[in-house]
Amino acid sequence: MTAKERLRNLVEELSEQEAADALALFQKQGDDPMVHALDNALVDDDPSSEEEDASAQEAFEEYNRGESFSADEIKRELT
């Protein structure tokens, strides 16, 4: 089943009010400057380097060991 077919099936299950709300959301989304900006944003699709991958792996391992700080902890430290 395609995405459009699944969407049609979901739409058929909506109440009239739910359909009106969804329609308003889709119409508003088309006028939203943030959505437009995100749709046209550049994508960084360059492959990562071995150094970047190693750094990310190290950070993930530190996080899993509990060696990370919450945003609140950092804010308290800086104020």
Secondary structure, DSSP 8 states (H G I E B T S, - for coil): --HHHHHHHHHHHS-HHHHHHHHHHHHHHHH-HHHHHHHT---------HHHHHHHHHHHHHHHTT----HHHHHHHH-
